[in-house]
């Protein structure tokens, strides 16, 4: 863990210390995401954040698909099949 102090400018800007940028792989021009929860602020590269949450939603897709299949696969809707162009 690296702990550094930074000052906030009049415009609300901060400089991320070089040691932290190197450790986290942050480079000039990288986009960062700023997350605030209560009094805590987290700053993380967008690319790393996307990778983290990508896996969080993989199960959601499977669950949604199963739920929707129950709605789509029912005998009552088969009446509409005759109207589909073949």
Gaussian input, Z-matrix of N, CA and C with variables (Angstrom, degrees):
# hf/3-21g

backbone

0 1
 N
 C     1     B1
 C     2     B2     1     A1
 N     3     B3     2     A2     1     D1
 C     4     B4     3     A3     2     D2
 C     5     B5     4     A4     3     D3
 N     6     B6     5     A5     4     D4
 C     7     B7     6     A6     5     D5
 C     8     B8     7     A7     6     D6
 N     9     B9     8     A8     7     D7
 C    10    B10     9     A9     8     D8
 C    11    B11    10    A10     9     D9
 N    12    B12    11    A11    10    D10
 C    13    B13    12    A12    11    D11
 C    14    B14    13    A13    12    D12
 N    15    B15    14    A14    13    D13
 C    16    B16    15    A15    14    D14
 C    17    B17    16    A16    15    D15
 N    18    B18    17    A17    16    D16
 C    19    B19    18    A18    17    D17
 C    20    B20    19    A19    18    D18
 N    21    B21    20    A20    19    D19
 C    22    B22    21    A21    20    D20
 C    23    B23    22    A22    21    D21
 N    24    B24    23    A23    22    D22
 C    25    B25    24    A24    23    D23
 C    26    B26    25    A25    24    D24
 N    27    B27    26    A26    25    D25
 C    28    B28    27    A27    26    D26
 C    29    B29    28    A28    27    D27
 N    30    B30    29    A29    28    D28
 C    31    B31    30    A30    29    D29
 C    32    B32    31    A31    30    D30
 N    33    B33    32    A32    31    D31
 C    34    B34    33    A33    32    D32
 C    35    B35    34    A34    33    D33
 N    36    B36    35    A35    34    D34
 C    37    B37    36    A36    35    D35
 C    38    B38    37    A37    36    D36
 N    39    B39    38    A38    37    D37
 C    40    B40    39    A39    38    D38
 C    41    B41    40    A40    39    D39
 N    42    B42    41    A41    40    D40
 C    43    B43    42    A42    41    D41
 C    44    B44    43    A43    42    D42
 N    45    B45    44    A44    43    D43
 C    46    B46    45    A45    44    D44
 C    47    B47    46    A46    45    D45
 N    48    B48    47    A47    46    D46
 C    49    B49    48    A48    47    D47
 C    50    B50    49    A49    48    D48
 N    51    B51    50    A50    49    D49
 C    52    B52    51    A51    50    D50
 C    53    B53    52    A52    51    D51
 N    54    B54    53    A53    52    D52
 C    55    B55    54    A54    53    D53
 C    56    B56    55    A55    54    D54
 N    57    B57    56    A56    55    D55
 C    58    B58    57    A57    56    D56
 C    59    B59    58    A58    57    D57
 N    60    B60    59    A59    58    D58
 C    61    B61    60    A60    59    D59
 C    62    B62    61    A61    60    D60
 N    63    B63    62    A62    61    D61
 C    64    B64    63    A63    62    D62
 C    65    B65    64    A64    63    D63
 N    66    B66    65    A65    64    D64
 C    67    B67    66    A66    65    D65
 C    68    B68    67    A67    66    D66
 N    69    B69    68    A68    67    D67
 C    70    B70    69    A69    68    D68
 C    71    B71    70    A70    69    D69
 N    72    B72    71    A71    70    D70
 C    73    B73    72    A72    71    D71
 C    74    B74    73    A73    72    D72
 N    75    B75    74    A74    73    D73
 C    76    B76    75    A75    74    D74
 C    77    B77    76    A76    75    D75
 N    78    B78    77    A77    76    D76
 C    79    B79    78    A78    77    D77
 C    80    B80    79    A79    78    D78
 N    81    B81    80    A80    79    D79
 C    82    B82    81    A81    80    D80
 C    83    B83    82    A82    81    D81
 N    84    B84    83    A83    82    D82
 C    85    B85    84    A84    83    D83
 C    86    B86    85    A85    84    D84
 N    87    B87    86    A86    85    D85
 C    88    B88    87    A87    86    D86
 C    89    B89    88    A88    87    D87
 N    90    B90    89    A89    88    D88
 C    91    B91    90    A90    89    D89
 C    92    B92    91    A91    90    D90
 N    93    B93    92    A92    91    D91
 C    94    B94    93    A93    92    D92
 C    95    B95    94    A94    93    D93
 N    96    B96    95    A95    94    D94
 C    97    B97    96    A96    95    D95
 C    98    B98    97    A97    96    D96
 N    99    B99    98    A98    97    D97
 C   100   B100    99    A99    98    D98
 C   101   B101   100   A100    99    D99
 N   102   B102   101   A101   100   D100
 C   103   B103   102   A102   101   D101
 C   104   B104   103   A103   102   D102
 N   105   B105   104   A104   103   D103
 C   106   B106   105   A105   104   D104
 C   107   B107   106   A106   105   D105
 N   108   B108   107   A107   106   D106
 C   109   B109   108   A108   107   D107
 C   110   B110   109   A109   108   D108
 N   111   B111   110   A110   109   D109
 C   112   B112   111   A111   110   D110
 C   113   B113   112   A112   111   D111
 N   114   B114   113   A113   112   D112
 C   115   B115   114   A114   113   D113
 C   116   B116   115   A115   114   D114
 N   117   B117   116   A116   115   D115
 C   118   B118   117   A117   116   D116
 C   119   B119   118   A118   117   D117
 N   120   B120   119   A119   118   D118
 C   121   B121   120   A120   119   D119
 C   122   B122   121   A121   120   D120
 N   123   B123   122   A122   121   D121
 C   124   B124   123   A123   122   D122
 C   125   B125   124   A124   123   D123
 N   126   B126   125   A125   124   D124
 C   127   B127   126   A126   125   D125
 C   128   B128   127   A127   126   D126
 N   129   B129   128   A128   127   D127
 C   130   B130   129   A129   128   D128
 C   131   B131   130   A130   129   D129
 N   132   B132   131   A131   130   D130
 C   133   B133   132   A132   131   D131
 C   134   B134   133   A133   132   D132
 N   135   B135   134   A134   133   D133
 C   136   B136   135   A135   134   D134
 C   137   B137   136   A136   135   D135
 N   138   B138   137   A137   136   D136
 C   139   B139   138   A138   137   D137
 C   140   B140   139   A139   138   D138
 N   141   B141   140   A140   139   D139
 C   142   B142   141   A141   140   D140
 C   143   B143   142   A142   141   D141
 N   144   B144   143   A143   142   D142
 C   145   B145   144   A144   143   D143
 C   146   B146   145   A145   144   D144
 N   147   B147   146   A146   145   D145
 C   148   B148   147   A147   146   D146
 C   149   B149   148   A148   147   D147
 N   150   B150   149   A149   148   D148
 C   151   B151   150   A150   149   D149
 C   152   B152   151   A151   150   D150
 N   153   B153   152   A152   151   D151
 C   154   B154   153   A153   152   D152
 C   155   B155   154   A154   153   D153
 N   156   B156   155   A155   154   D154
 C   157   B157   156   A156   155   D155
 C   158   B158   157   A157   156   D156
 N   159   B159   158   A158   157   D157
 C   160   B160   159   A159   158   D158
 C   161   B161   160   A160   159   D159
 N   162   B162   161   A161   160   D160
 C   163   B163   162   A162   161   D161
 C   164   B164   163   A163   162   D162
 N   165   B165   164   A164   163   D163
 C   166   B166   165   A165   164   D164
 C   167   B167   166   A166   165   D165
 N   168   B168   167   A167   166   D166
 C   169   B169   168   A168   167   D167
 C   170   B170   169   A169   168   D168
 N   171   B171   170   A170   169   D169
 C   172   B172   171   A171   170   D170
 C   173   B173   172   A172   171   D171
 N   174   B174   173   A173   172   D172
 C   175   B175   174   A174   173   D173
 C   176   B176   175   A175   174   D174
 N   177   B177   176   A176   175   D175
 C   178   B178   177   A177   176   D176
 C   179   B179   178   A178   177   D177
 N   180   B180   179   A179   178   D178
 C   181   B181   180   A180   179   D179
 C   182   B182   181   A181   180   D180
 N   183   B183   182   A182   181   D181
 C   184   B184   183   A183   182   D182
 C   185   B185   184   A184   183   D183
 N   186   B186   185   A185   184   D184
 C   187   B187   186   A186   185   D185
 C   188   B188   187   A187   186   D186
 N   189   B189   188   A188   187   D187
 C   190   B190   189   A189   188   D188
 C   191   B191   190   A190   189   D189
 N   192   B192   191   A191   190   D190
 C   193   B193   192   A192   191   D191
 C   194   B194   193   A193   192   D192
 N   195   B195   194   A194   193   D193
 C   196   B196   195   A195   194   D194
 C   197   B197   196   A196   195   D195
 N   198   B198   197   A197   196   D196
 C   199   B199   198   A198   197   D197
 C   200   B200   199   A199   198   D198
 N   201   B201   200   A200   199   D199
 C   202   B202   201   A201   200   D200
 C   203   B203   202   A202   201   D201
 N   204   B204   203   A203   202   D202
 C   205   B205   204   A204   203   D203
 C   206   B206   205   A205   204   D204
 N   207   B207   206   A206   205   D205
 C   208   B208   207   A207   206   D206
 C   209   B209   208   A208   207   D207
 N   210   B210   209   A209   208   D208
 C   211   B211   210   A210   209   D209
 C   212   B212   211   A211   210   D210
 N   213   B213   212   A212   211   D211
 C   214   B214   213   A213   212   D212
 C   215   B215   214   A214   213   D213
 N   216   B216   215   A215   214   D214
 C   217   B217   216   A216   215   D215
 C   218   B218   217   A217   216   D216
 N   219   B219   218   A218   217   D217
 C   220   B220   219   A219   218   D218
 C   221   B221   220   A220   219   D219
 N   222   B222   221   A221   220   D220
 C   223   B223   222   A222   221   D221
 C   224   B224   223   A223   222   D222
 N   225   B225   224   A224   223   D223
 C   226   B226   225   A225   224   D224
 C   227   B227   226   A226   225   D225
 N   228   B228   227   A227   226   D226
 C   229   B229   228   A228   227   D227
 C   230   B230   229   A229   228   D228
 N   231   B231   230   A230   229   D229
 C   232   B232   231   A231   230   D230
 C   233   B233   232   A232   231   D231
 N   234   B234   233   A233   232   D232
 C   235   B235   234   A234   233   D233
 C   236   B236   235   A235   234   D234
 N   237   B237   236   A236   235   D235
 C   238   B238   237   A237   236   D236
 C   239   B239   238   A238   237   D237
 N   240   B240   239   A239   238   D238
 C   241   B241   240   A240   239   D239
 C   242   B242   241   A241   240   D240
 N   243   B243   242   A242   241   D241
 C   244   B244   243   A243   242   D242
 C   245   B245   244   A244   243   D243
 N   246   B246   245   A245   244   D244
 C   247   B247   246   A246   245   D245
 C   248   B248   247   A247   246   D246
 N   249   B249   248   A248   247   D247
 C   250   B250   249   A249   248   D248
 C   251   B251   250   A250   249   D249
 N   252   B252   251   A251   250   D250
 C   253   B253   252   A252   251   D251
 C   254   B254   253   A253   252   D252
 N   255   B255   254   A254   253   D253
 C   256   B256   255   A255   254   D254
 C   257   B257   256   A256   255   D255

   B1=1.4505
   B2=1.5213
   B3=1.3259
   B4=1.4624
   B5=1.5215
   B6=1.3091
   B7=1.4648
   B8=1.5182
   B9=1.3310
   B10=1.4610
   B11=1.5215
   B12=1.3156
   B13=1.4609
   B14=1.5203
   B15=1.3213
   B16=1.4670
   B17=1.5213
   B18=1.3284
   B19=1.4682
   B20=1.5236
   B21=1.3067
   B22=1.4636
   B23=1.5267
   B24=1.3451
   B25=1.4666
   B26=1.5290
   B27=1.3089
   B28=1.4682
   B29=1.5263
   B30=1.3217
   B31=1.4683
   B32=1.5336
   B33=1.3358
   B34=1.4638
   B35=1.5071
   B36=1.3235
   B37=1.4559
   B38=1.5310
   B39=1.3389
   B40=1.4589
   B41=1.5248
   B42=1.3086
   B43=1.4648
   B44=1.5185
   B45=1.3193
   B46=1.4585
   B47=1.5288
   B48=1.3149
   B49=1.4638
   B50=1.5318
   B51=1.3325
   B52=1.4567
   B53=1.5316
   B54=1.3088
   B55=1.4663
   B56=1.5318
   B57=1.3192
   B58=1.4664
   B59=1.5176
   B60=1.3323
   B61=1.4767
   B62=1.5248
   B63=1.3172
   B64=1.4614
   B65=1.5240
   B66=1.2992
   B67=1.4652
   B68=1.5337
   B69=1.3416
   B70=1.4643
   B71=1.5270
   B72=1.3381
   B73=1.4638
   B74=1.5124
   B75=1.3273
   B76=1.4684
   B77=1.5269
   B78=1.3378
   B79=1.4590
   B80=1.5226
   B81=1.3229
   B82=1.4599
   B83=1.5252
   B84=1.3226
   B85=1.4660
   B86=1.5182
   B87=1.3188
   B88=1.4682
   B89=1.5291
   B90=1.3226
   B91=1.4602
   B92=1.5132
   B93=1.3300
   B94=1.4548
   B95=1.5128
   B96=1.3122
   B97=1.4620
   B98=1.5228
   B99=1.3315
   B100=1.4617
   B101=1.5191
   B102=1.3256
   B103=1.4588
   B104=1.5192
   B105=1.3205
   B106=1.4612
   B107=1.5114
   B108=1.3070
   B109=1.4672
   B110=1.5222
   B111=1.3251
   B112=1.4593
   B113=1.5165
   B114=1.3001
   B115=1.4667
   B116=1.5262
   B117=1.3246
   B118=1.4630
   B119=1.5235
   B120=1.3379
   B121=1.4659
   B122=1.5248
   B123=1.3364
   B124=1.4543
   B125=1.5199
   B126=1.3001
   B127=1.4684
   B128=1.5209
   B129=1.3237
   B130=1.4593
   B131=1.5246
   B132=1.3407
   B133=1.4633
   B134=1.5267
   B135=1.3232
   B136=1.4632
   B137=1.5237
   B138=1.3293
   B139=1.4749
   B140=1.5313
   B141=1.3244
   B142=1.4629
   B143=1.5206
   B144=1.3181
   B145=1.4624
   B146=1.5274
   B147=1.3360
   B148=1.4668
   B149=1.5230
   B150=1.3326
   B151=1.4622
   B152=1.5236
   B153=1.3353
   B154=1.4646
   B155=1.5218
   B156=1.3340
   B157=1.4628
   B158=1.5217
   B159=1.3162
   B160=1.4667
   B161=1.5260
   B162=1.3139
   B163=1.4601
   B164=1.5276
   B165=1.3284
   B166=1.4627
   B167=1.5208
   B168=1.3355
   B169=1.4566
   B170=1.5201
   B171=1.3294
   B172=1.4648
   B173=1.5267
   B174=1.3218
   B175=1.4637
   B176=1.5196
   B177=1.3201
   B178=1.4591
   B179=1.5301
   B180=1.3156
   B181=1.4625
   B182=1.5303
   B183=1.3259
   B184=1.4622
   B185=1.5316
   B186=1.3234
   B187=1.4688
   B188=1.5228
   B189=1.3330
   B190=1.4651
   B191=1.5157
   B192=1.3207
   B193=1.4632
   B194=1.5231
   B195=1.3220
   B196=1.4668
   B197=1.5256
   B198=1.3273
   B199=1.4625
   B200=1.5191
   B201=1.3224
   B202=1.4621
   B203=1.5276
   B204=1.3108
   B205=1.4614
   B206=1.5304
   B207=1.3240
   B208=1.4590
   B209=1.5287
   B210=1.3247
   B211=1.4594
   B212=1.5235
   B213=1.3303
   B214=1.4531
   B215=1.5202
   B216=1.3108
   B217=1.4574
   B218=1.5274
   B219=1.3233
   B220=1.4598
   B221=1.5260
   B222=1.3093
   B223=1.4656
   B224=1.5290
   B225=1.3260
   B226=1.4661
   B227=1.5251
   B228=1.3081
   B229=1.4590
   B230=1.5257
   B231=1.3208
   B232=1.4580
   B233=1.5255
   B234=1.3081
   B235=1.4658
   B236=1.5350
   B237=1.3186
   B238=1.4665
   B239=1.5181
   B240=1.3186
   B241=1.4599
   B242=1.5290
   B243=1.3269
   B244=1.4537
   B245=1.5267
   B246=1.3164
   B247=1.4658
   B248=1.5313
   B249=1.3071
   B250=1.4708
   B251=1.5157
   B252=1.3373
   B253=1.4750
   B254=1.5146
   B255=1.3121
   B256=1.4697
   B257=1.4907
   A1=107.85
   A2=116.20
   A3=122.74
   A4=107.65
   A5=116.32
   A6=120.39
   A7=108.04
   A8=115.81
   A9=122.28
   A10=108.78
   A11=116.63
   A12=121.14
   A13=108.43
   A14=115.85
   A15=121.58
   A16=107.83
   A17=115.36
   A18=120.13
   A19=108.77
   A20=115.04
   A21=121.44
   A22=107.74
   A23=117.02
   A24=121.61
   A25=110.50
   A26=116.35
   A27=121.58
   A28=111.71
   A29=116.37
   A30=121.29
   A31=111.97
   A32=117.06
   A33=120.52
   A34=112.90
   A35=118.02
   A36=121.65
   A37=110.67
   A38=114.35
   A39=120.68
   A40=108.14
   A41=116.47
   A42=121.85
   A43=107.29
   A44=115.77
   A45=119.99
   A46=106.85
   A47=117.51
   A48=120.15
   A49=112.36
   A50=115.99
   A51=123.19
   A52=111.90
   A53=116.95
   A54=121.05
   A55=111.21
   A56=117.10
   A57=121.23
   A58=110.55
   A59=117.61
   A60=120.42
   A61=110.22
   A62=116.82
   A63=119.69
   A64=111.14
   A65=117.27
   A66=122.30
   A67=111.67
   A68=116.79
   A69=120.78
   A70=113.32
   A71=117.04
   A72=120.32
   A73=113.83
   A74=117.33
   A75=121.33
   A76=108.45
   A77=116.21
   A78=122.15
   A79=110.77
   A80=115.87
   A81=121.52
   A82=109.46
   A83=115.91
   A84=120.99
   A85=114.64
   A86=118.05
   A87=120.08
   A88=110.45
   A89=115.50
   A90=120.20
   A91=108.60
   A92=115.08
   A93=121.07
   A94=108.97
   A95=115.85
   A96=120.78
   A97=106.64
   A98=116.07
   A99=121.82
   A100=107.24
   A101=115.53
   A102=121.30
   A103=108.14
   A104=115.85
   A105=121.24
   A106=108.64
   A107=115.19
   A108=120.68
   A109=106.83
   A110=114.91
   A111=118.89
   A112=109.37
   A113=116.85
   A114=121.65
   A115=112.29
   A116=117.46
   A117=121.48
   A118=109.98
   A119=116.14
   A120=122.61
   A121=108.01
   A122=116.49
   A123=121.41
   A124=108.19
   A125=116.49
   A126=122.47
   A127=107.12
   A128=115.77
   A129=119.27
   A130=108.97
   A131=117.18
   A132=119.33
   A133=110.46
   A134=116.55
   A135=121.60
   A136=110.50
   A137=117.23
   A138=119.73
   A139=111.63
   A140=117.57
   A141=119.98
   A142=111.07
   A143=117.08
   A144=121.82
   A145=109.97
   A146=116.31
   A147=120.53
   A148=110.93
   A149=116.16
   A150=119.88
   A151=111.29
   A152=116.83
   A153=120.78
   A154=111.63
   A155=117.79
   A156=119.69
   A157=112.94
   A158=117.26
   A159=120.33
   A160=109.77
   A161=116.83
   A162=121.03
   A163=112.14
   A164=117.05
   A165=120.56
   A166=112.08
   A167=117.64
   A168=121.16
   A169=113.17
   A170=118.24
   A171=119.44
   A172=111.47
   A173=117.85
   A174=121.10
   A175=111.24
   A176=116.88
   A177=121.59
   A178=110.87
   A179=116.74
   A180=120.45
   A181=110.80
   A182=117.09
   A183=120.86
   A184=111.05
   A185=115.91
   A186=120.87
   A187=110.24
   A188=116.42
   A189=120.69
   A190=110.69
   A191=116.36
   A192=120.47
   A193=110.88
   A194=116.92
   A195=120.26
   A196=110.87
   A197=116.44
   A198=120.70
   A199=111.04
   A200=116.36
   A201=119.95
   A202=111.94
   A203=117.54
   A204=120.19
   A205=110.43
   A206=116.89
   A207=120.14
   A208=110.31
   A209=115.80
   A210=120.18
   A211=111.78
   A212=116.28
   A213=120.41
   A214=112.19
   A215=117.96
   A216=121.69
   A217=110.98
   A218=116.07
   A219=118.33
   A220=109.07
   A221=115.78
   A222=122.53
   A223=112.63
   A224=116.69
   A225=120.03
   A226=111.96
   A227=117.52
   A228=120.73
   A229=113.49
   A230=117.76
   A231=120.50
   A232=111.93
   A233=117.44
   A234=120.59
   A235=111.72
   A236=116.15
   A237=120.06
   A238=112.31
   A239=117.98
   A240=121.58
   A241=112.10
   A242=117.15
   A243=120.43
   A244=113.13
   A245=116.78
   A246=120.89
   A247=112.95
   A248=116.30
   A249=120.19
   A250=108.47
   A251=115.04
   A252=120.00
   A253=109.23
   A254=114.53
   A255=119.08
   A256=110.43
   D1=135.26
   D2=177.16
   D3=-112.58
   D4=130.59
   D5=177.66
   D6=-120.84
   D7=124.49
   D8=178.69
   D9=-134.34
   D10=156.99
   D11=174.12
   D12=-107.18
   D13=141.39
   D14=176.39
   D15=-132.24
   D16=157.60
   D17=177.42
   D18=-107.81
   D19=146.52
   D20=177.88
   D21=-92.36
   D22=129.78
   D23=179.64
   D24=-77.63
   D25=175.20
   D26=177.17
   D27=-59.09
   D28=-28.14
   D29=-179.20
   D30=-90.06
   D31=4.36
   D32=-179.65
   D33=82.62
   D34=14.59
   D35=-177.31
   D36=-91.16
   D37=150.20
   D38=173.16
   D39=-130.28
   D40=158.89
   D41=173.08
   D42=-107.20
   D43=130.88
   D44=177.59
   D45=-85.86
   D46=123.08
   D47=-178.43
   D48=-55.04
   D49=144.27
   D50=-177.07
   D51=-53.21
   D52=-45.07
   D53=-178.49
   D54=-58.06
   D55=-40.27
   D56=179.20
   D57=-71.87
   D58=-40.25
   D59=177.64
   D60=-61.08
   D61=-43.11
   D62=179.87
   D63=-65.39
   D64=-43.98
   D65=-178.48
   D66=-63.93
   D67=-35.95
   D68=-176.47
   D69=-97.20
   D70=-4.84
   D71=178.75
   D72=75.24
   D73=25.25
   D74=178.46
   D75=-85.04
   D76=126.91
   D77=-179.80
   D78=-120.95
   D79=164.55
   D80=177.63
   D81=-54.50
   D82=132.11
   D83=178.63
   D84=89.66
   D85=-11.10
   D86=178.54
   D87=-65.16
   D88=145.92
   D89=174.52
   D90=-89.41
   D91=139.03
   D92=178.60
   D93=-118.99
   D94=150.05
   D95=174.86
   D96=-107.36
   D97=135.92
   D98=179.18
   D99=-113.54
   D100=121.75
   D101=-178.03
   D102=-118.26
   D103=129.96
   D104=179.47
   D105=-118.22
   D106=128.48
   D107=175.73
   D108=-136.82
   D109=110.84
   D110=-174.86
   D111=63.65
   D112=-125.29
   D113=-179.73
   D114=-97.54
   D115=5.39
   D116=-177.12
   D117=-100.93
   D118=136.33
   D119=176.94
   D120=-119.45
   D121=131.23
   D122=176.91
   D123=-120.09
   D124=133.93
   D125=177.54
   D126=-118.95
   D127=128.71
   D128=-176.87
   D129=-146.36
   D130=145.04
   D131=175.19
   D132=-59.34
   D133=137.14
   D134=-178.84
   D135=-57.43
   D136=-42.16
   D137=-176.97
   D138=-61.26
   D139=-39.03
   D140=178.95
   D141=-72.48
   D142=-36.13
   D143=179.26
   D144=-64.61
   D145=-43.93
   D146=178.67
   D147=-59.57
   D148=-41.90
   D149=179.46
   D150=-63.45
   D151=-38.85
   D152=-179.43
   D153=-66.77
   D154=-47.55
   D155=-175.36
   D156=-79.65
   D157=-18.06
   D158=178.69
   D159=-56.21
   D160=-45.64
   D161=-179.55
   D162=-71.27
   D163=-27.89
   D164=179.93
   D165=-63.97
   D166=-26.54
   D167=-175.70
   D168=-101.77
   D169=-2.38
   D170=-178.27
   D171=-63.95
   D172=-39.45
   D173=178.12
   D174=-67.69
   D175=-34.08
   D176=-179.63
   D177=-59.93
   D178=-41.25
   D179=179.69
   D180=-62.72
   D181=-42.23
   D182=-179.97
   D183=-64.93
   D184=-43.79
   D185=-179.79
   D186=-64.63
   D187=-43.69
   D188=179.98
   D189=-62.19
   D190=-42.93
   D191=-179.56
   D192=-61.74
   D193=-43.39
   D194=179.25
   D195=-63.32
   D196=-42.23
   D197=-179.96
   D198=-64.35
   D199=-42.96
   D200=-178.95
   D201=-69.84
   D202=-32.53
   D203=178.47
   D204=-61.52
   D205=-34.62
   D206=177.88
   D207=-62.59
   D208=-36.53
   D209=179.19
   D210=-75.98
   D211=-40.30
   D212=-176.09
   D213=-75.83
   D214=-38.41
   D215=-176.20
   D216=-91.54
   D217=78.25
   D218=174.84
   D219=-140.75
   D220=148.95
   D221=-174.93
   D222=-62.04
   D223=-31.83
   D224=-177.45
   D225=-62.12
   D226=-32.12
   D227=-177.68
   D228=-82.51
   D229=-11.64
   D230=-177.92
   D231=-64.35
   D232=-21.23
   D233=178.10
   D234=-60.07
   D235=-27.49
   D236=-177.85
   D237=-79.45
   D238=-14.33
   D239=-179.53
   D240=-59.53
   D241=-30.57
   D242=-179.44
   D243=-66.90
   D244=-18.97
   D245=-178.38
   D246=-94.35
   D247=-6.09
   D248=-179.56
   D249=-78.87
   D250=132.82
   D251=178.34
   D252=-68.48
   D253=138.18
   D254=179.71
   D255=-114.09

